[in-house]
Amino acid sequence: MSEPLREVDANLLLPLQALLEERNLTRAGERLALSQPAMSGALGRLRKHFDDELLVRVGREFELTPTAAELLPLVGDAVLAVDALLGGQRVFDPATSSKRFAVSMSEYAMTVLAEPLARAVHAAASGCSLAVDTIPGGDPERQDAQLMRRDLVVGPLGFELPGLIQPIFTDELVCLVAHDNPRLREGALSFADLEEMPHAVAEFTAARGHKRPLEVLAERVGLADRNVAVTVTSLLTLPFAISGTGLCAFVPSRLARRCLEPLGLVVAETPLEAVTITEAAHWHPRHADDPAVQWLRQLLYDVAIELDEED
């Protein structure tokens, strides 16, 4: 460090944490209720203290310098230690809190949970708000950083998303085709049909290179080389890609049910064994004892139970 400890302004600890976790001056300022000029001033003082840029612009985004990346977990631990020393026992009262919960979800989890969770938060904690965004694909470093910045991350099991884990709900993949697909016989497709007919698939990079459950099954039963005629980058667009065509696609059943009538689709029976997927809540260990996050985890679990009962 370029300055002795006695000259350090302890008021810079929270801005440092916000800047490193958000990697954005505006978002860091909103998090601390500080103006952008105030955050710019804090960043300037922090750069002087550490003799390092900390945040460097790459295109439209900021990235952490190697020094900042080393500081990131240490700052989180330091904030927790100061809170434990000076802050006393943390309490969360949903009736009076104005907390803004930050949650990242997979696209599919968002279609299932975002709306009922938002309603449940408003009903139980009317002063609180919910900010939802998507999980970044593929890059473990980005996922680790996002987990640190969010109260919860909801995504699939088996992809080794980081953090502590609580399964939320399960679903099964079903095969969708147009209602007038000529290969349908009494609502079913044969294995030969699946080998020969064109498929639509969602291509996105699984976290840490893990294969999705459907890919694992396809390899095991000999469908790895099926005729993939259309690829999309979003699971949610698959039903639209096959509507009115001779294609088939495997999608979660909850998503399929929403698309049948509007898009003229049906669920086809197949000889393949059922593929089960599980969406789970993930959170950073430092949030484990946070009363607000504990409350949100329980609320999310209750919402998922109610959805299962409705099914």
N, C-alpha and C positions, 0 to 999 in steps of 0.2 A: 504494500500500500504506500501511496505517496505522502500521506499525512499520518501523524501519530494518532492513537486512539482518542486522546483527550480532545482533539480538534474535530472529531467526527460529529456531525449533526444527526442525532438519533431520529429526527423527524424525516430523514431521507429513507428510512428502512421501508416504510409502506410504499412510497413512490417507486423505490427500486424493485420491490416485489411486483407491483402492478405493471411496471414497464417491461420487466423480463417475462412475465407470464402473458401479457396481452400483446407485446411486440407492436404496440400501436399507441401513439401519444393521445389520440382522441379517446379511445376506449379506456386507457389507463386513467385519464382524467375523469371520465364519467364514473368509473368505478370508485374513485376517491372524492367525487364532487369537487374537482379542481378544474380550472380553466386550462386550455391548451398552452397558453403562455406560461402558466405556473408549472405545468409538467415539463415544458421545454427548459425552463430554468432549473428544475430539479435534475433533469437529465444532464444538463451542462455541469452542474456541481458534482454529480456522480461520476461523470467522465473524468473530471479533474481529479477526484479522489482516487479512482482506480487506475488513472493514467491509461485509459482504454476507451475505445468508442462505445462499447457495450452493444449498441444497436447500429447496424449498417444497412442502408437502403439497397435492396436488390429488386430492380423493377419497381413495382408499386408497393411492395411489402418491405418490412424490416426483418432482418435476421440477426440472431445472436452471434456475437463474436465468440471465439473459444473461451475467453475469460468469462463472458457472461453466461455461457452454457455451464461452466463449472460453478458459478455463483448461484444458479437457479435453485437447485435443491437446498443449498445452504441457507439461502434467504428464507425459504419456506420454513425450515426448521427454526431459524432465528425468530421469525414472527411468532411461531407457536410458543417458543420458550419465553419470549417477552410477555405474550398474552397470559401464559400460565403464571408468570411471576407477578405481573402487575394488574392483570385484567380480572382476576378472580374467576369464579365459576361462570361459564357461559350459559345463558338461558335463552330459549327461543319461545316466544308466545305468539302463535299464529293469529290471535285475535288483535294484537297490537303491532305486529312487525310490518315493516315496509320493505322487506328483503326482496331483491331481484334474483331469482334462481336462474342459473345458467345450466342448460342441459343440452348435450349433443346426442343425436340419435341416428341410427341407420335409416335409410329412406323408408324401408318397410316398417320399422318400429314407429316411425313418425306417422304413417298412415293409420296405424292401430291406436297409438297412445297419445299423440300430441293434443288432439281435441278434447278427449275425456280428461286428460291430466290437467289441462288448462282450466276446464270447468271445475274440477275438484279443488284446485288451488284457490280459485276465486271464491268458491263456496265456503271453504274452511279458513281461508286467510285472505280476506278481501283487500287488504292493504298490500299484499305481495303481488309480484308479477313473475312471468315465466318467459325466458328468452330461449328459443330452441334453434339449433343449427345442426348441420350434418357432420358426420364423422369423416375426417380426411382419409382417403384410401391409401393403403400401401406403405406409407412412410412411418416406420415405428417411432422415429424421433418426433414427428409432428403429433402422433397419437399420444405419446407420453406427455408432451407439452400440453396438449389439449385436455388430457385427464387432469393435469395439475390446475388448469384454469377453470374447469367446470365443476359444478357441484356433483353432477352425475353424467355418465356416458352410457347410453343404452345401445348395445350392439350384439351380434351373434356370438354364441359360444363356439369354441373350436378354432377361432382365429387368433387366439392368444392376445387379445386386447389387454392392456396392462391394468393393474389395480386389483382391489378387492372385488369380489363378485357375489351377486345374488340373482339367480335365475328369476325371470319375471313371467314369461309365458312361452308356450310351445305352439307349433303349427306344423302342418304337413304340406309338402309340395304336391300339387295336382297338375294334370296335363290339360291344357286349354287348347281347343280348336274351334274353328268357325262351325256354327250349328249345321251347316250344309256340307261339311267336309266329306268328299266322296268315299274316303277310307273308313268312315265310321260304320260299324256294323252293330246294331242294337246298343249303341252308346259306347262301344269299346274299340280299341286299337290293338292289333296284335304286335308281337315283338318284331315281326317282319315289317310291319307298317312303320314302327319307330326307326328301324334301320334305314328304310328307303325314303321316307317322306322328309321334306325340308323342315329344319328346326330354326327357331329364333332363340337366341340366348343373350343374356346380359353379361357383358364382359367388363368386369372391374377387378382390380388387383386386390386379392385377399391380403389381409394383414400378415406381414412376415412370411409371405409366399405360401400360405396354407391353402389347400384346395377346398373348394366348397363341397358340401355333402353330396350334391347331385353329380359333380364331377367324379367323386370317389366311386359312387354307385355305377356310373356309366363305364368307368374303366373296368370295374369288377365283372360286369355282365356282358362286356363286349360292345358297348355303344360309344366308346371314346371317339371313334371315327365316324360318327353319325354325320349326316349331311346338314351342316350349319350354313344356312343360306342368308340369314340376317343376324347381325350383331348390333346391340344397342348398349349405351353406357349406363342406363338406368333401369333397374328392375321394374320400376313403376310404368315404364313405357312398353313393356313386353306385350301386354294384352292389346294395345293399340297397334303394335307391329303385325299381329297375326289376324286382326279383324278383317273379314272378307277375303282371306287368302287360304291357301292350302297348307299353311305352316302350322306347327304345333309349338308350344312352349310350356315349360314347367314353372309354376309360380306358387307362392303360398296361398292356401285355401281362402284365408280371410280377404286377401286382395282379389282372388278370382271371383268370389261371390259378388263383389261390388261391380264387376265388369260384365257379367253374363248377359243380362238383358240390354243394357245400353249399347254394347258392342256386338251383339249377336253371337255370343260365344257359348260353348257348353264345356263341361268337365267330362273328359273321356276316361273311361276305365282302361287301365293298362296292366300287363302281367308283371310289372316291376313292383318290388316291395316298397312299402311306404318310406319316404325320406322325411325324417323329423328334423325340424330346425328349432333352436331355442334362442330367444333373445334374453339378455341378462343386463342388469344394472352393474356398472363398473364405477369405482370411485377411488380416488387417491388415498393411501393410508393416512395422510394427515387430516383427511375429512372424516375419518372413522368415528371420532368422538364428538363431532360437531352436532349439537342438538338440532339445528335447522336442517342439516343434511339427513340426519336420522329420521326426522319427521317427514321429509320429502320421500325418502326411500320407502317408508311405511305407506305413505299415501299412494305412491306409484304401484306398490304391490297390491294394495286394496283395489285400485282401479283395474289392474289386470285380472284379479279374481272376479270382479263384477262382469268384465267382458267375457270371461270363460263361462260364467253362469248364463249370460244372455245367449251364448252359442248353444 
